[in-house]
Amino acid sequence: MSVFSYESSEIDWCEENYKHSETVAEYFNTISNAAFFIIAPVMTYLHHPYASERNLAVHLVWLMMMFVGLFSLYFHMTLSFLGQMLDELSILWVLAIGYCLWFPRSHFPSFIKDRSTFSKTVTVVTVITTLSAFIKPAANAYVLNCFVIHILYSLGLELRSCSNQKALRLARSAVGLWMLAVSCWISDRFSCDFWKSLNFCYLHGFWHILIVMATAYAVALLSYLDAQNEIPYALPELRYWPCDSWALGLPYVFLRGVRMVRKTC
């Protein structure tokens, strides 16, 4: 069977195949990827001032997130092995870019002295992991979540000295969204019979929406902590779009100091 063939992947999610379309295997799991193409461009726009001041490579995260959405759409539409691998490996490279951009210098291994060396090391590890992903594809999702857990652990260490209540609240929201997303993923994967008995087999689609939101919250938090450490003169602060006073919204880093300098000039 070709890697391009429909249903050539070993993974099949709970949603009934071809129920709503003869050409789309998992209809709701496919269309739920629209969340990637809505949130990623908005977050790119909101973080452009921060990226311009800090590093334009920040935009690579959201560019890659759109590729994640595209490959996930292709995977759930076809359930092909190629779609599965493209989906999982694009997530791996999003994590790798995040490590390179935002992993705190204080947590670098002792033999690494600068971010350039750290980024090269991360790239080598990511290439090796990419090649290893083809050995036992069924384990890839669990490996990816191990990387996420390490990021959360490092973030927790970083936040121990943080007194900004808005940042701490954002951290709790990001972790809460991630836990809810993972709960949907696990429940869809291992409790399918239960959800079929309720005629509700769409939890993996909710995983797509929740994980994009969790990523948006995490990226905003990481960007804020990075801006505090690397460009403190810019006076970074956390805000929410479309309205900062709303309880829900998309968080982003606002550089108050840069705006002040531009107004003065």
N, C-alpha and C positions, 0 to 999 in steps of 0.2 A: 504493500500500500504506500502511495506517495505521501510525503510530508505535507503536500498541498491539499490532500484529499479531505473532504468533509468527514468528520468524526474519526480522524486518524490519531487524535490525542487520546491518552488513557483517561483523561479527566472529563467528566460529564457532570454538570451541576444539576441542582434539584429541579429546575424549571423544565417542564415538559417540552421536548424538542418538536419543532415544526408545527406547533399548535396554532400559531397566528400567521405563519408564512411558510411557503414551500421552499424558500431559499435561505431563510434565516433560522438557524437551529434554535437559539434561545432569544426570543424576541425582546423581552423586557431587560434581560441581562445585556443585550446589545444596545438598546436605545438609552439605557441609564448612563452610558458613557458620554452622553451629551454634557454631563456635568463638567467633564474635563475641558471641553471646548468653550464653556461659559466662564468658568472661574479662572482658568489659566490666563487668558488675555486681560481680564480685569486686574488680576494680581500683578501681571507684568506692568500694566499702566501705573498702578498704585505705587509700585516699588521702583519706578524709574528714577526718581530723584536720589534715592538711596544707592541704587546701582551705579548711577552716574558719578556719585561722589566716592563710592567705595570700590566697586568692581563690576563692569558690565557683564561679566560672566554669570552674575546672579540671574540674568534673564535665561540662561541655559536651563535652569531648573524648570521653569514654566514651559519653555520650548519642549523639553523632554517630557513633561507631564502631558502635553498634547499628543506626543508620540505614544505615550502609555495609553491614552484614551483611544487613539487610532488603532493600535495593535490589539487592545482589549476588545474593541468593537469587532475587529476582524476575527479574533479567536472565538468569541461567543456567537458570531454569525456562522462560522464554519466548524467549530470544534476541531480544527486541524492541529497537527503537531507543530507546524511552523507558527501558527497563530499563538499557541501556548508559549513557545520559546521566545518569540518576539515580545509578547506581553511581559513575561517574567524578567527577561534580560533588560528591557527598557526601565523597569522598576529598579533593578540593580544599579543601573547607571545613574538614575536620579539620586539614589542614596550615595553613590560615589561622588557625584558633584557636590552634594550637600556636605559630605565629609571634607572635601578639599576646600570648600569655601568657608565653612563655619565651625569646624571642630576646634575647640579652644586650644590655644597654644600651651596653656598650662597643663593640658592632658596629653601632650605629645609624648611618645616613648622617649626615654632618656638619650637614645642615640640619634634622635632627629632634632635639629636646632632651628630649622626655619620652615615656613609653610611650603616653599617650593619643593624641598626634599620630601616633606610629608605628602604633598600632592602626587609626586612621582611614585612614592611607595603605595599610595592608595590606588593609583592607576594600574600598577603591576599586579596588586592583589585582585583588583576587579577583573583584569584580563584573565588571570588564572581561574577565578571563580566563574567567569563566562564560559571558558572551555570546559570546566568541570561540570557545568550545568547539564551537559549532554550525557553525562554518565548515568545519572539517576534522576530524570526530570521530575518524578513524583515528589522528590524531596526539596525541590527548589523553593516552593512557597514557605516552607518551614525555615530554610536558611535565610531567606529575606527577612522574616520576622525576627530572627536572631539578631540581625544587623540593627533592626529598628529598636529592639530591646536594649542593645548596647548604646544607641543614641539617647534613649530615654534615661538610661543610667548616668551617662556623662552629663546630660542636661540637668539631672537632679543634683549632681555634685556642683555644677555651676550655679544653680539657683540657691544653694545654701547661704550664700553671702548676698543675695539680692533682697532688697527691702522695698522695692517698687511693687505696690499692691496690684497695680494694673498688669504688670508682667507676671506676677504669681497667679493672678486670676486667669490670664491667658494660658499659662502653662497647665493649669487644672482643666481648662476647657479643651486644650489640645489632647491631653492624655485621655480625658473622658470620651472625646469623639473617637480617638483611636481604639479604645477599649470597646466602645459600642460597635465600631466597624468590624473589629476582629470577632466579636461575639456573633455578628451576622454571618461572617465568613465561616466560622466554625459550625454554627448551627445549621447553615445551609449544607455544609459538607457532610456532617455526621448525624444530623437529625432529620434527614429528608423525609423519612416515612411519617414522622410526626407532623411535619408541615404539609405533606400531601393529604393527610387525614383532615386537615383544616382547609384544604384547597388554597393554600397560600405558599407558593414556591418561589418567592421573589426576593428572598433575603440577600442573595448575592448582588442583585441590582442595588439594594440599599447600601451594601458594602462599597460599591463604586462611588455613590454620592457622599457617604460619610468619610471615606478615606481621602477624597479630594478636599473636603472641608478640614479634616484633621491636618492634612499637609499644609493648607493655607495658614492655619493657626500656628503650626510648628515653624513654618518658614518665617512668619512675621516675628515670632519670639526669638528665633535664632538670629535673624537680621538685627533685631533690637539689641540683643546682647553683644553681637559683633560690633555694631556701631558704637556702643558704649565703650568698648575696649580699644577699637581701632581708629575711630573718628569722633572722639568725645567733643571736639570743638564744634561739631555740627549740632550739638544739643538734641540728640534723638529722643523722640517720644512716641508712644504707641497711640494710634488712633484707629477708628473704625469707619468703614465706608458701608452705606452711604451717609450715615449720621453717627457722629461720635457718641451721642447720648443714648443710642439704642442698645438694648441688651444683646441683640444678635446683629451680626454684620461681618464684613471681611476686614480683618486687622491688617494694618500696614505701619511702616516706620515713617514718621514725619520728621524732617530735619529742620527744626526751628532755627538753628544757628545759621544754616546756609541761606535760608530765606531772609534772615536779618541782614546778613552781609550783602546780599544782592540788592536789597532795598536801600542800604546805605550807599552802595556804589551808584 
